Amino acid sequence: MKAFLNLWALRRLFRNLRKGVPVLALGLALAGGLEAGFFEILGGQKVGTTAFAFLKIGVGARAVALGEAYVSRATDATAPYWNPAGTGFLEHAVAGVSHAFWPAEIQYTYAAWATRLGSASAVGIFVGSLGTDAMRVTDEYHPGGTGEYFRYADYLAGVNYALRVSDRFAFGANLKVLGEDLYVTRTYGVALDLGTLYDVGYRGIQVGVALSNIGPDVRPRARNGATYEAFALPVVYRMGVSGYAWRSLLVALQLEKPSDYMETFRLGAEYRVADVLFLRAGYQLNGRGPGRTGLPSGLSLGFGLRWTLRGHRIAFDYARSGLGYLGDVDRITLEVQ
């Protein structure tokens, strides 16, 4: 009897995987295009050659606590960042805000709202801002400051659309505008994100593929009208799978390839306690920063709380991740459905 049940489960899995051919085909097509165009060679490094590097900073405490292995699990308010198709699986409107306490007193805030649009699609909006406190302007004659102050700021704003082609497959896209203000120079740009998400239908297994920050090169401009060399956007390709190894244990795996750095492999796990408390851990297998001042570089830990208040589902998440010599980064996220 047990052998029969195992055989039945395997047949069900293979049958569902056959239905996922579109998402897998798209993933392979994207990967082929990336290898031929966006990424010269797998593992090639072009550090410091792209603009708007803040676009690579992960958002959402749950995602970061899972080691950022989230492209296949992003069905919450952070979905537009990780996988635009994720909003297609929303059952209710959701709003969330996430804040990261980055090194050197840099703050990064990301907020998003999304809702279903009919029975087969969803729309959303999102904004993000990374910036510093006011800093003194100095030069060789005024090392203590000229009396002027400036702030560094990166920001983005965008719209999301997702189409749920079937009860298990969704496609999504973002269109976003980007900006950077660095005292005497300003930079503007536009970018497109694409993603697919497929629910296998067995043990909560989901497969996600996303391509982020596709857009033309951007050129910084000085206040006096002078222009500088153009830089490419940091295109990031992600492909991952996640599912429940046991009833309460979620495991996620992800391959990530940015256009300006080596490929990274990410692992994440989440253990659910009575649908109220969620314990999480994640690890980045390569591409970690040197040194250690807190958590080992590449390691992330966190937890989440879930409860219902006046018919609304409330979620609070916390994560801490190690960045080597830069220290640890704390993130908090609050979400309401």
ZAZANU-864860 format. One line per field, with one value per residue (C-alpha): residue in one letter; x, y, z. Coordinates in steps of 0.25 Angstrom, whole numbers, always signed. Layout:
<pts>
res = a|...
x = X|...
y = Y|...
z = Z|...
</pts>
This chain:
<pts>
res = m|k|a|f|l|n|l|w|a|l|r|r|l|f|r|n|l|r|k|g|v|p|v|l|a|l|g|l|a|l|a|g|g|l|e|a|g|f|f|e|i|l|g|g|q|k|v|g|t|t|a|f|a|f|l|k|i|g|v|g|a|r|a|v|a|l|g|e|a|y|v|s|r|a|t|d|a|t|a|p|y|w|n|p|a|g|t|g|f|l|e|h|a|v|a|g|v|s|h|a|f|w|p|a|e|i|q|y|t|y|a|a|w|a|t|r|l|g|s|a|s|a|v|g|i|f|v|g|s|l|g|t|d|a|m|r|v|t|d|e|y|h|p|g|g|t|g|e|y|f|r|y|a|d|y|l|a|g|v|n|y|a|l|r|v|s|d|r|f|a|f|g|a|n|l|k|v|l|g|e|d|l|y|v|t|r|t|y|g|v|a|l|d|l|g|t|l|y|d|v|g|y|r|g|i|q|v|g|v|a|l|s|n|i|g|p|d|v|r|p|r|a|r|n|g|a|t|y|e|a|f|a|l|p|v|v|y|r|m|g|v|s|g|y|a|w|r|s|l|l|v|a|l|q|l|e|k|p|s|d|y|m|e|t|f|r|l|g|a|e|y|r|v|a|d|v|l|f|l|r|a|g|y|q|l|n|g|r|g|p|g|r|t|g|l|p|s|g|l|s|l|g|f|g|l|r|w|t|l|r|g|h|r|i|a|f|d|y|a|r|s|g|l|g|y|l|g|d|v|d|r|i|t|l|e|v|q
x = +0|+11|+18|+5|+4|+18|+16|+3|+10|+22|+12|+5|+18|+22|+8|+9|+23|+18|+8|+20|+27|+24|+31|+43|+44|+44|+54|+63|+61|+65|+77|+81|+79|+87|+99|+100|+97|+96|+107|+119|+123|+117|+125|+131|+132|+131|+130|+127|+123|+108|+100|+89|+95|+85|+75|+83|+80|+69|+56|+47|+52|+46|+53|+66|+65|+63|+77|+69|+65|+52|+49|+40|+33|+30|+15|+14|+17|+31|+27|+30|+44|+47|+38|+27|+18|+17|+5|-3|-4|-10|-24|-26|-20|-7|+1|+15|+27|+41|+53|+68|+78|+90|+104|+110|+96|+90|+75|+67|+52|+43|+28|+18|+3|-4|-18|-25|-31|-42|-41|-28|-19|-13|-7|+2|+11|+24|+34|+48|+58|+72|+79|+88|+87|+93|+108|+118|+123|+139|+150|+165|+164|+153|+155|+145|+134|+131|+118|+110|+103|+98|+91|+93|+80|+75|+60|+51|+36|+29|+16|+14|+4|+3|-6|-10|-11|-16|-18|-3|+4|+6|+14|+17|+25|+29|+32|+40|+47|+60|+68|+80|+85|+99|+101|+107|+102|+88|+85|+71|+67|+56|+56|+47|+46|+40|+36|+29|+24|+19|+12|+15|+3|+11|+17|+16|+27|+28|+38|+41|+49|+52|+60|+61|+66|+66|+68|+77|+90|+89|+98|+100|+99|+105|+97|+105|+100|+112|+110|+119|+121|+109|+107|+99|+88|+91|+83|+80|+75|+69|+64|+59|+51|+44|+35|+32|+42|+32|+19|+25|+39|+40|+53|+57|+69|+73|+83|+86|+94|+96|+103|+114|+118|+120|+108|+103|+96|+86|+79|+68|+59|+47|+41|+26|+21|+6|+4|+8|+23|+33|+48|+57|+71|+79|+92|+100|+109|+119|+121|+122|+129|+143|+144|+135|+130|+117|+109|+118|+118|+106|+98|+85|+75|+61|+47|+33|+20|+6|-8|-21|-27|-41|-41|-28|-16|-4|+11|+23|+37|+51|+64|+79|+90|+105|+113|+127|+135|+123|+116|+102|+90|+76|+63|+48|+36|+21|+10|-5|-15
y = +0|+10|+7|+10|+23|+27|+23|+31|+43|+43|+42|+54|+62|+58|+62|+75|+78|+76|+87|+96|+95|+109|+115|+106|+109|+124|+122|+114|+125|+136|+129|+126|+141|+145|+136|+142|+156|+161|+152|+150|+137|+131|+135|+148|+160|+174|+181|+196|+197|+199|+210|+210|+199|+201|+193|+180|+182|+172|+177|+170|+164|+150|+150|+154|+144|+133|+137|+145|+131|+138|+138|+126|+130|+145|+146|+157|+173|+171|+163|+174|+174|+159|+154|+163|+151|+148|+158|+149|+139|+149|+146|+160|+174|+175|+187|+187|+195|+190|+198|+194|+200|+200|+202|+216|+221|+219|+216|+209|+209|+201|+201|+195|+193|+182|+177|+168|+173|+164|+149|+147|+159|+168|+182|+189|+201|+202|+212|+212|+222|+220|+232|+238|+249|+263|+263|+274|+279|+279|+282|+283|+297|+294|+281|+284|+288|+300|+303|+295|+282|+271|+258|+245|+239|+228|+226|+218|+218|+208|+200|+185|+177|+162|+152|+139|+130|+118|+115|+111|+120|+135|+145|+159|+172|+185|+198|+207|+221|+223|+235|+238|+251|+253|+268|+273|+262|+256|+243|+238|+225|+215|+200|+188|+175|+162|+150|+136|+128|+114|+106|+91|+87|+77|+80|+95|+94|+107|+111|+125|+132|+147|+157|+171|+185|+183|+197|+207|+212|+224|+237|+246|+260|+272|+284|+292|+284|+275|+261|+249|+235|+226|+214|+201|+197|+185|+174|+163|+149|+140|+126|+118|+107|+105|+95|+88|+77|+74|+80|+92|+93|+101|+100|+110|+109|+120|+123|+138|+145|+160|+166|+172|+161|+146|+137|+134|+122|+124|+115|+118|+110|+114|+106|+109|+108|+108|+118|+129|+129|+126|+124|+126|+125|+127|+126|+131|+120|+129|+144|+147|+160|+158|+159|+157|+167|+160|+149|+142|+148|+142|+137|+143|+140|+145|+142|+146|+148|+146|+150|+154|+168|+172|+163|+168|+158|+165|+161|+166|+161|+163|+159|+161|+158|+158|+167|+164|+176|+185|+179|+174|+179|+179|+180|+181|+179|+181|+176|+177|+169
z = +0|+4|-9|-17|-10|-13|-28|-28|-22|-32|-44|-39|-38|-52|-57|-51|-55|-70|-68|-64|-77|-81|-68|-70|-85|-82|-71|-81|-92|-82|-77|-92|-95|-82|-85|-99|-96|-82|-76|-84|-76|-64|-53|-60|-51|-54|-40|-40|-55|-53|-48|-37|-29|-18|-27|-23|-8|-4|+2|+12|+25|+22|+8|+15|+26|+16|+10|-1|-8|-10|-25|-24|-11|-13|-12|-2|-3|-7|-19|-29|-25|-25|-35|-42|-45|-30|-28|-38|-26|-16|-11|-4|-5|+2|+7|+13|+17|+20|+26|+26|+35|+25|+29|+31|+36|+22|+22|+12|+12|+2|+2|-7|-9|-18|-21|-30|-42|-46|-45|-53|-51|-41|-40|-31|-28|-21|-16|-10|-5|+0|+6|+17|+27|+24|+22|+22|+8|+10|+1|+2|+7|+17|+23|+34|+24|+15|+23|+12|+14|+4|+4|-4|-9|-18|-21|-29|-32|-41|-45|-45|-53|-52|-60|-55|-67|-59|-45|-44|-54|-54|-62|-57|-61|-54|-60|-51|-52|-44|-39|-32|-25|-21|-18|-32|-41|-43|-51|-56|-63|-66|-64|-67|-59|-63|-56|-56|-44|-45|-34|-36|-28|-19|-5|-8|-18|-26|-37|-40|-51|-51|-59|-52|-56|-72|-77|-85|-80|-71|-71|-59|-61|-54|-49|-59|-71|-73|-75|-71|-76|-78|-69|-70|-60|-51|-58|-49|-53|-42|-43|-31|-26|-12|-5|+8|+12|+23|+27|+35|+29|+16|+8|-3|-13|-23|-34|-36|-46|-46|-59|-50|-41|-40|-39|-25|-19|-8|+2|+12|+22|+30|+41|+45|+59|+60|+49|+58|+59|+48|+50|+38|+34|+21|+15|+2|-3|-10|-13|+2|+8|+15|+30|+42|+52|+56|+48|+38|+25|+16|+28|+31|+43|+46|+51|+47|+55|+49|+55|+51|+55|+51|+40|+35|+34|+41|+38|+45|+41|+46|+40|+42|+32|+32|+23|+27|+31|+29|+41|+42|+35|+42|+35|+39|+31|+34|+25|+25|+17
</pts>
